Amino acid sequence: MAGPPPGPSRPDFWRSPLRGPWLTSVLGLVLLAGITVLFVTGLLSYAAYNPDLSAVNDQTPDKGWLGFYLFSWPTSPYWLYRVTQGVHVTLGIVLVPVLLAKLWSVIPKLFAWPPVRSVAHGIERLSLLLLVGGAGFEFVTGILNVQLHYIFPGSFYRLHFYGAWVFIGAFVVHVAFRLPKALRAVRSGPGEPAPGTEDAAGLVSPRPAAPTISRRGALGMVGLGSLALLVVTAGQSVGGWFRRTALLAPHGQDPGSGPNGFQINKTAASVGIRPSDIGPAWRLTVRGAGRQVDLTYDQLLALPQRESSLPIACVEGWSTLDQQWSGVRLTELAALVGLGTDTPQVFVESVQRGGSFRAVVLRDNQARDPRSLLAVRVNGAVLSRDHGYPARVIVPGAPGVHNTKWVTRLTFGEQP
C-alpha cells in the first residue's frame, strides 16, 4: 500500500545500466561551468542595450532590482559585443546535447516516490521543476531567436530576460543541494554504488539491462554531438570563410555579393520602407539645444566624410567581419546645433514605421566616440536599401539593432 504505483515511479522501470551518480555528476559539472558563462554573457548582452537610458531601449519594463548590475556600455574594445554575444549563442547551442543527456540521466528522479519526503526535499523538488522548465524555456526561446522564428507570444527580450532569472534562481538552489555530492561522485570514479543505497541517489537501476556502451563512451558521444554543433554554428560568429560552415545560422538573410554583401536581419521591404521614404524628398533633421537643421542627401554628402572599420554583431549570435564605413561623425552633426564640444546622448529615429527598434537612444560616450558615424557608404559603395540607404548609424561595440538604419532624425541631449 505504501509502495510506488506501477509505472515510472518504480525503480525497476528504468533499466539503463549507464545511469548513476558518476555520469550525472560529470554532465552536471559541465553544465555548471557552461551555464555560468551563459548567464554572465546574457547579462552583458542585456547591459549592451543601455536599457536604463531610455524606455525605447528597454524591452523589459518593470525590471526593478533585476537591473542592479547595469553600467554604461563601452565602445572599446569595439569587438566586445561581437565576442560576448557570439560566445553566448554558440555555447548555448553546443550545450544542448549535454543538457539533453543530463535530463535523460535524471529521469528516474523526476518520478521519485513519495514525491515529497520533507520540507527540504519539497524545496529541492520545486527547484527541480523550475530548473527543468526554465532550462527548456531558455534554450528553446534562444534557439528560436537565433533562427528568427518569433512564434512565442510577446517580446523575446522580455520573455528571455525574466525566464533567465527564474531559471538561474532554481539553478543556484539545485547547485547548493547537489554540488558536494556531485564532486564526491566524480572523485569516486565511474564504478556505481549498489542500487537502493544513499550513494546511488535513486539513479542506479536495480534490474539493469545488458550494456551496449560504456559510461565513458556515452560521454564521448555527447561530446561528439556538441562538437558537431560547434562546427555548424561557430562560423556565424567567426565570419569570413568559416561562415560557409554555419549551417545552423539564419538563412535567407544574405543580400548577395559585392560591397553590400554581408548579412542583414531586416530588409527594407520587411519593415515597410517605401521608395518615397528614402527618395529625393528624404531629409535628415538634426535637433538639439533649441535649434534644428534639415539636410538633404547631397548636403549630408558635402559634410566632412570620415571612415571607421567596424563589424555588425547581432543578438542572434551572427556577426560580420570589419566593414569599412564612411560618413559623418555624430559629434560633427551635433556641432551643427551647437553641441559639438561635449556631445550629449542622442535619440536616433528611423523612417521605419513599425516593428521593434525603429528608434534608439545612444549614450553620450557612444555619440562622442570618433568612430561613431552616420554612415552613407560601406566598403566604398553607397549603402544598399537593405543596409539602410540613405544613412544609418554605426557605433563601435553596439548591438546590431542599435545601428539604426534609414535614419531620418537625430535629437541630441533630449529624452524621447
C-alpha positions as CSV (number, residue, x, y, z in Angstrom):
1,M,0.0,0.0,0.0
2,A,2.9,2.4,0.8
3,G,4.9,1.4,-2.3
4,P,5.1,3.4,-5.5
5,P,2.3,2.8,-8.1
6,P,3.0,0.8,-11.2
7,G,5.0,2.6,-13.9
8,P,7.9,5.1,-13.9
9,S,7.7,5.6,-10.1
10,R,9.1,2.1,-9.5
11,P,12.9,1.9,-9.6
12,D,13.0,-1.2,-11.8
13,F,11.1,0.6,-14.5
14,W,14.3,2.3,-15.5
15,R,16.8,-0.3,-16.8
16,S,19.7,1.6,-18.4
17,P,23.0,0.4,-17.0
18,L,24.5,3.8,-17.7
19,R,22.5,5.9,-15.2
20,G,24.2,6.6,-12.0
21,P,25.7,9.4,-9.9
22,W,29.0,9.5,-11.8
23,L,27.6,10.1,-15.2
24,T,25.0,12.6,-13.9
25,S,27.7,14.4,-11.9
26,V,30.1,14.7,-14.8
27,L,27.3,16.1,-17.0
28,G,26.2,18.4,-14.2
29,L,29.6,19.9,-13.7
30,V,30.0,20.6,-17.4
31,L,26.6,22.4,-17.3
32,L,27.6,24.2,-14.1
33,A,30.6,25.8,-15.9
34,G,28.7,26.3,-19.2
35,I,25.5,27.8,-17.7
36,T,27.6,30.2,-15.6
37,V,29.2,31.6,-18.7
38,L,25.8,31.7,-20.4
39,F,24.3,33.7,-17.6
40,V,27.2,36.2,-17.4
41,T,27.3,36.8,-21.2
42,G,23.5,37.1,-21.1
43,L,23.7,39.8,-18.5
44,L,26.3,41.6,-20.7
45,S,24.1,41.3,-23.7
46,Y,21.3,43.0,-21.8
47,A,23.6,45.7,-20.5
48,A,24.8,46.4,-24.0
49,Y,21.3,47.8,-24.9
50,N,21.7,50.5,-22.2
51,P,18.2,49.7,-21.0
52,D,18.4,52.1,-18.1
53,L,19.0,55.0,-20.5
54,S,15.5,55.3,-22.1
55,A,12.2,53.4,-22.4
56,V,12.9,53.0,-26.2
57,N,15.9,50.9,-25.4
58,D,14.2,48.7,-22.7
59,Q,12.3,45.7,-23.9
60,T,11.9,44.5,-20.2
61,P,9.9,47.2,-18.3
62,D,9.4,46.9,-14.5
63,K,12.7,45.0,-14.1
64,G,13.3,46.7,-10.7
65,W,16.3,45.4,-8.8
66,L,16.9,42.8,-11.6
67,G,18.8,45.6,-13.4
68,F,21.2,46.2,-10.4
69,Y,24.3,45.3,-12.5
70,L,23.7,47.7,-15.4
71,F,26.5,50.0,-16.4
72,S,27.4,52.3,-19.3
73,W,28.2,50.0,-22.2
74,P,31.7,50.9,-23.5
75,T,32.7,51.5,-27.1
76,S,36.1,49.9,-26.6
77,P,37.1,47.3,-27.5
78,Y,34.9,47.7,-30.5
79,W,34.6,43.9,-30.9
80,L,33.3,43.4,-27.3
81,Y,29.7,42.7,-28.1
82,R,30.7,40.5,-31.1
83,V,32.7,38.3,-28.8
84,T,30.3,38.1,-25.8
85,Q,27.2,37.5,-27.8
86,G,29.0,35.1,-30.1
87,V,30.1,33.1,-27.1
88,H,26.6,33.3,-25.6
89,V,24.8,31.9,-28.6
90,T,27.4,29.4,-29.7
91,L,27.9,28.0,-26.2
92,G,24.2,27.7,-25.7
93,I,23.8,25.6,-28.8
94,V,26.8,23.5,-28.0
95,L,25.4,22.7,-24.6
96,V,22.2,21.3,-26.0
97,P,23.4,17.6,-26.2
98,V,24.9,18.0,-22.6
99,L,21.6,19.3,-21.3
100,L,19.6,16.5,-23.0
101,A,21.9,13.9,-21.7
102,K,21.7,15.3,-18.2
103,L,17.9,15.3,-18.3
104,W,17.9,11.7,-19.6
105,S,20.3,10.7,-16.8
106,V,18.0,12.0,-14.0
107,I,14.6,11.0,-15.4
108,P,14.1,8.5,-12.6
109,K,14.4,11.3,-10.1
110,L,11.5,13.2,-11.6
111,F,9.3,10.2,-10.7
112,A,10.7,9.5,-7.3
113,W,8.2,8.2,-4.7
114,P,6.9,9.6,-2.5
115,P,7.0,13.0,-4.3
116,V,7.8,14.9,-1.2
117,R,9.5,13.5,1.9
118,S,10.3,16.6,3.9
119,V,10.3,20.4,3.7
120,A,13.9,20.4,2.4
121,H,13.0,17.7,-0.1
122,G,10.0,19.7,-1.2
123,I,12.1,22.8,-1.8
124,E,14.6,20.7,-3.8
125,R,11.7,19.2,-5.9
126,L,10.2,22.6,-6.6
127,S,13.7,23.9,-7.7
128,L,14.0,20.9,-9.9
129,L,10.7,21.6,-11.6
130,L,11.7,25.2,-12.1
131,L,15.1,24.1,-13.2
132,V,13.9,21.7,-15.9
133,G,11.1,24.0,-17.1
134,G,13.4,27.1,-17.0
135,A,16.2,25.3,-18.9
136,G,13.8,24.1,-21.6
137,F,12.2,27.5,-21.9
138,E,15.5,29.4,-22.1
139,F,17.2,27.0,-24.6
140,V,14.1,26.8,-26.8
141,T,13.3,30.5,-27.0
142,G,17.1,31.2,-27.5
143,I,17.3,28.8,-30.4
144,L,14.1,30.1,-32.0
145,N,15.5,33.6,-31.7
146,V,18.7,32.6,-33.4
147,Q,16.6,31.3,-36.3
148,L,14.5,34.4,-36.3
149,H,11.3,32.3,-35.6
150,Y,9.3,34.5,-33.3
151,I,6.4,32.1,-32.7
152,F,6.2,32.8,-29.0
153,P,3.8,35.5,-27.6
154,G,5.2,38.8,-26.6
155,S,8.8,40.2,-26.9
156,F,11.6,37.7,-26.9
157,Y,13.8,40.1,-24.9
158,R,11.2,40.3,-22.1
159,L,10.5,36.6,-22.0
160,H,14.1,35.5,-22.2
161,F,15.1,38.1,-19.5
162,Y,12.6,37.0,-16.9
163,G,12.9,33.4,-17.8
164,A,16.6,33.6,-17.2
165,W,16.2,34.9,-13.7
166,V,13.6,32.2,-12.8
167,F,16.0,29.6,-14.2
168,I,19.1,30.9,-12.5
169,G,17.3,31.1,-9.2
170,A,16.3,27.4,-9.4
171,F,19.8,26.6,-10.7
172,V,21.5,28.2,-7.7
173,V,19.3,26.2,-5.3
174,H,19.9,23.0,-7.1
175,V,23.7,23.6,-7.1
176,A,23.6,24.3,-3.4
177,F,21.9,21.0,-2.7
178,R,23.9,18.8,-5.2
179,L,27.4,20.2,-5.8
180,P,29.1,18.4,-2.8
181,K,27.5,15.1,-3.8
182,A,28.5,15.6,-7.4
183,L,32.1,16.3,-6.5
184,R,32.2,13.1,-4.4
185,A,30.6,11.0,-7.1
186,V,33.2,12.3,-9.7
187,R,36.1,11.5,-7.4
188,S,34.8,8.0,-6.8
189,G,35.0,7.1,-10.5
190,P,32.6,5.5,-12.9
191,G,32.0,2.4,-10.8
192,E,28.5,2.9,-9.4
193,P,27.3,2.1,-5.9
194,A,24.7,-0.6,-5.2
195,P,21.1,0.2,-6.1
196,G,18.9,1.4,-3.3
197,T,21.8,2.8,-1.2
198,E,22.1,6.5,-0.3
199,D,25.1,6.9,-2.7
200,A,23.1,5.5,-5.6
201,A,20.8,8.6,-5.3
202,G,17.9,6.8,-6.9
203,L,19.7,6.7,-10.2
204,V,21.2,3.1,-10.3
205,S,18.8,0.6,-11.7
206,P,18.1,-2.5,-9.5
207,R,17.4,-4.5,-12.7
208,P,19.8,-3.1,-15.4
209,A,19.7,-4.3,-19.0
210,A,22.9,-5.5,-20.7
211,P,25.2,-2.6,-21.5
212,T,25.9,-1.7,-25.1
213,I,28.3,1.1,-24.5
214,S,30.4,2.3,-21.5
215,R,29.7,5.4,-19.5
216,R,32.9,7.0,-20.9
217,G,31.7,6.0,-24.3
218,A,28.4,7.7,-23.7
219,L,30.2,10.9,-22.6
220,G,32.2,10.7,-25.8
221,M,29.0,10.5,-27.9
222,V,27.7,13.6,-26.1
223,G,31.0,15.4,-26.7
224,L,30.9,14.5,-30.4
225,G,27.3,15.9,-30.6
226,S,28.5,19.1,-29.1
227,L,31.5,19.3,-31.3
228,A,29.3,18.8,-34.4
229,L,27.0,21.6,-33.3
230,L,30.1,23.8,-32.7
231,V,31.3,23.2,-36.3
232,V,28.0,24.1,-37.8
233,T,27.3,27.1,-35.6
234,A,30.5,29.0,-34.8
235,G,31.1,30.2,-38.3
236,Q,28.2,32.7,-38.0
237,S,30.2,34.5,-35.2
238,V,33.7,33.9,-36.6
239,G,32.7,35.2,-40.1
240,G,34.8,35.2,-43.3
241,W,35.3,31.8,-44.9
242,F,34.1,30.0,-41.8
243,R,30.6,31.4,-42.4
244,R,30.2,28.7,-45.1
245,T,30.2,26.1,-42.3
246,A,27.5,27.8,-40.3
247,L,24.7,25.5,-41.4
248,L,22.5,26.5,-38.3
249,A,22.8,30.2,-39.0
250,P,19.6,32.0,-40.1
251,H,19.1,31.5,-43.8
252,G,17.5,33.8,-46.4
253,Q,19.2,36.9,-44.9
254,D,22.2,37.1,-47.2
255,P,21.9,40.1,-49.6
256,G,24.4,38.7,-52.1
257,S,27.9,39.7,-53.1
258,G,29.6,43.0,-53.6
259,P,30.4,45.8,-51.1
260,N,27.0,45.4,-49.5
261,G,27.2,41.7,-49.5
262,F,27.1,40.9,-45.7
263,Q,24.3,39.7,-43.6
264,I,21.2,41.6,-42.5
265,N,18.2,40.8,-40.3
266,K,15.6,43.3,-41.6
267,T,15.2,44.1,-45.3
268,A,13.6,47.4,-46.4
269,A,10.6,45.6,-47.7
270,S,10.1,43.6,-44.5
271,V,9.6,46.8,-42.4
272,G,7.6,48.6,-45.0
273,I,10.1,51.1,-46.3
274,R,8.6,52.8,-49.4
275,P,10.6,54.3,-52.2
276,S,9.2,57.7,-51.3
277,D,10.5,57.4,-47.7
278,I,14.1,57.3,-48.9
279,G,13.8,59.1,-52.2
280,P,14.7,62.7,-53.2
281,A,12.3,64.1,-50.6
282,W,14.2,62.4,-47.7
283,R,15.6,64.8,-45.2
284,L,17.9,64.4,-42.2
285,T,16.7,66.5,-39.2
286,V,19.3,67.3,-36.6
287,R,17.9,68.8,-33.3
288,G,19.4,70.0,-30.0
289,A,19.8,73.0,-27.7
290,G,16.6,74.5,-29.1
291,R,18.0,74.5,-32.7
292,Q,17.2,72.5,-35.8
293,V,19.0,71.8,-39.0
294,D,17.5,70.0,-42.0
295,L,19.9,68.4,-44.5
296,T,19.2,66.9,-48.0
297,Y,21.2,63.9,-49.0
298,D,23.5,66.0,-51.1
299,Q,24.1,68.4,-48.2
300,L,24.9,65.4,-46.0
301,L,27.5,64.2,-48.5
302,A,29.0,67.6,-48.6
303,L,29.9,67.4,-44.9
304,P,33.4,66.1,-44.0
305,Q,33.4,62.3,-44.6
306,R,35.2,60.1,-42.1
307,E,35.9,56.4,-42.0
308,S,35.5,53.6,-39.5
309,S,36.3,49.9,-39.7
310,L,33.6,48.2,-37.6
311,P,31.6,44.9,-37.6
312,I,27.9,44.4,-37.2
313,A,27.1,42.0,-34.4
314,C,23.5,40.9,-33.6
315,V,21.8,39.3,-30.6
316,E,21.2,36.2,-32.7
317,G,24.9,35.5,-32.5
318,W,25.9,36.2,-36.0
319,S,28.4,38.9,-36.9
320,T,30.3,40.2,-39.8
321,L,34.0,40.9,-40.3
322,D,35.0,44.5,-40.0
323,Q,33.4,46.6,-42.8
324,Q,34.8,49.9,-44.0
325,W,32.1,52.6,-43.3
326,S,32.3,56.2,-44.3
327,G,30.0,59.1,-43.3
328,V,29.7,62.0,-40.9
329,R,30.8,61.7,-37.3
330,L,27.9,62.1,-34.8
331,T,30.0,64.7,-33.0
332,E,30.2,66.8,-36.1
333,L,26.4,66.5,-36.7
334,A,25.9,67.6,-33.0
335,A,28.1,70.6,-33.8
336,L,25.6,71.8,-36.4
337,V,23.3,72.6,-33.5
338,G,26.0,73.9,-31.2
339,L,26.6,70.7,-29.2
340,G,29.9,69.5,-30.7
341,T,32.2,70.2,-27.7
342,D,30.7,67.8,-25.2
343,T,28.2,65.8,-27.3
344,P,25.3,64.5,-25.2
345,Q,23.2,61.4,-25.7
346,V,21.3,61.2,-29.0
347,F,17.9,59.9,-29.9
348,V,18.0,58.3,-33.3
349,E,14.8,57.8,-35.3
350,S,14.2,55.8,-38.5
351,V,11.7,56.2,-41.3
352,Q,10.7,52.7,-40.4
353,R,7.1,53.0,-39.2
354,G,6.6,49.8,-37.1
355,G,8.3,47.0,-35.5
356,S,10.9,46.8,-32.7
357,F,14.0,49.1,-32.5
358,R,12.8,51.7,-35.0
359,A,14.5,54.2,-32.7
360,V,17.2,54.1,-30.1
361,V,19.0,56.3,-27.6
362,L,22.8,56.2,-27.7
363,R,24.7,57.1,-24.6
364,D,27.0,60.2,-24.6
365,N,30.1,58.0,-24.7
366,Q,28.8,56.3,-27.9
367,A,27.9,59.7,-29.5
368,R,31.3,61.1,-28.7
369,D,33.4,58.2,-30.0
370,P,35.1,59.4,-33.2
371,R,34.3,56.1,-34.8
372,S,30.6,56.6,-34.4
373,L,29.2,57.7,-37.8
374,L,26.0,58.4,-39.6
375,A,27.2,56.2,-42.5
376,V,26.3,56.8,-46.1
377,R,28.8,54.3,-47.7
378,V,30.2,50.9,-46.9
379,N,33.3,49.3,-48.5
380,G,33.5,52.1,-51.0
381,A,29.9,51.8,-52.2
382,V,26.7,53.6,-51.5
383,L,24.6,51.9,-48.9
384,S,22.0,49.5,-50.4
385,R,18.4,49.9,-49.4
386,D,18.6,46.9,-47.2
387,H,21.6,48.2,-45.4
388,G,19.9,51.5,-44.6
389,Y,20.2,53.8,-47.5
390,P,20.3,56.8,-47.4
391,A,22.0,56.8,-44.0
392,R,22.4,54.6,-41.0
393,V,24.2,54.8,-37.6
394,I,27.3,52.7,-37.0
395,V,28.6,52.6,-33.4
396,P,31.6,50.6,-32.1
397,G,30.6,47.8,-29.7
398,A,26.8,48.4,-30.0
399,P,24.3,45.6,-30.7
400,G,23.3,45.4,-34.4
401,V,19.8,46.7,-33.7
402,H,21.3,49.9,-32.3
403,N,23.0,50.6,-35.5
404,T,19.7,52.1,-36.8
405,K,19.0,52.0,-40.5
406,W,17.1,54.5,-42.7
407,V,17.8,57.4,-40.2
408,T,15.7,60.5,-40.6
409,R,16.1,62.4,-37.3
410,L,18.9,62.9,-34.7
411,T,17.9,64.6,-31.4
412,F,20.8,65.5,-29.2
413,G,20.5,66.0,-25.4
414,E,16.8,65.3,-25.1
415,Q,15.0,62.3,-23.8
416,P,12.3,60.9,-26.1
